[in-house]
């Protein structure tokens, strides 16, 4: 259990875009700047806190992304997962308790292409076909793990409107890369990020403010949820008729235990249209939440795909040099 649960909740909600953000967090929580920094450092050193950084929206850059499923023989699962995880822009890669046992998220720029990239991964892993399930509607993206209740306690819906395209000039790419870099735990962390790049603290903060709520979804902390005692982590997949997708998706997004809720393209091999991540103290509590929701909404119970192994989990980062290197080593393998 964290010794400052209110601070843990606050940094997941958002870190102030000011010169001394830890002082601002401390003032709101009744702590000194030094106490906030010490708590964050301890959580990071203990493996509880992943990082504080920007969460960016690929739609603003024209990138393609999808949740991808694979049915892999159990004896080859680790080897295939290692090939998939080696891609710089695979951010989540799990084994789940289903015949489709490998699930990962992938995002790529249009110059590389989602299908072309999956073709390369299938070839390298000697696996597949991998099944991409792109989003058609985002109902909710809101993670706020509560160390007191050992559950997700997030509220609010995702915006419906499209995200405007933004400038991706070399200068902007540099600034976005800085915002994606984990925030250092020093009194003026944005200056510590900006100065080595020859950029002023003021410019970096102004750039973040400019894109807040657009290309930058939020600037916040992520925790290792299992270290907080949130051991239930189940992806529920709902078979919903097209005319009820908006209704069911909105209702599931209303549940505080749901952190992510999307509508996705339906495939004959996996005919589910809504996906909701449910978190709780244990898998049983997640199953109870899903069953109660299905009963209340008058729909069939969802498939419950529990994560049994985590191969990779990190924040999605854009404009990485290592992604360019990965692609240049492989692009000749797939015909344009």
VENNOR-V960981 format. One line per field, one symbol per residue. ss: DSSP state (H for helix, E for strand, - for the rest). psi: psi as a letter, one per 40 degrees, with the letter a starting at -180 (. if undefined). burial: + if it has 9 or more other ideal C-beta (glycine too) atoms within 8 Angstrom, else -. A space follows every 10 residues. Layout:
ss = ???
psi = ???
burial = ???
This chain:
ss = ----HHHHHH HHH------- HHHHHHHHH- --HHHHHHHH HHHHH---EE EEEEEE-HHH H--EEEEEEE ---HHHHHHH HHHHH----E EEEEEE---- -EEEEEEE-- ---HHHHHHH HHHHH----- EEE-EEEEEE E---EE---- EE-------- ---------H HHHHHHHHHH --------HH HHHHH----- HHHHHHHHHH HE---EEEEE EEE-HHHH-- -EEEEEEE-- -HHHHHHHHH HHH----EEE EEEE--E--E ---EEEEEEE --HHHHHHHH HHHHHHH--- --EEEEEEEE EEE------- HHHHHHHH-- HHH---
psi = hiegdddddd dddhhhgidg ddddddddef iidddddddd dddddeedhc ihiihihddd efiiiihhii hhhdeedddd dddddehdfh dhhihigidg ehhiihhiid ddhddddddd ddddefiaii hhgiiehhdh hhhghhedef ihgiiiiiid iihiiihfid ddddddddde hhhigidgdd ddddddefii dddddddddd ehebdhdihi iiihddeeeg ehghhhhhgh ideedddddd dddehdehdh hiiiihideg fiehhhhhia didddddddd ddddddefii iihhhhhehh dihiihhifh ddddddddee dedhh.
burial = -+-++-++++ ++--+-+--+ ++++++--+- +-+-+++-++ +-++---++- ++++++++-+ +-++++++++ -+---++--+ +++++-+-++ ++++++---+ ++++++++-- -+++-+++++ ++--+-+--+ +++++-+-++ -++++++--+ ++++---+-- --+--+---- -+++++++++ --+-+--+++ +++++---+- +-+++-++-- ++-+++--++ +++++-++++ ++++++++++ ---++--+++ +++-+-++++ ++++-----+ -+++++++++ +-+-+++-++ +-++--+--- -+-++++--- ++--++++-+ --+--++--+ ---+--
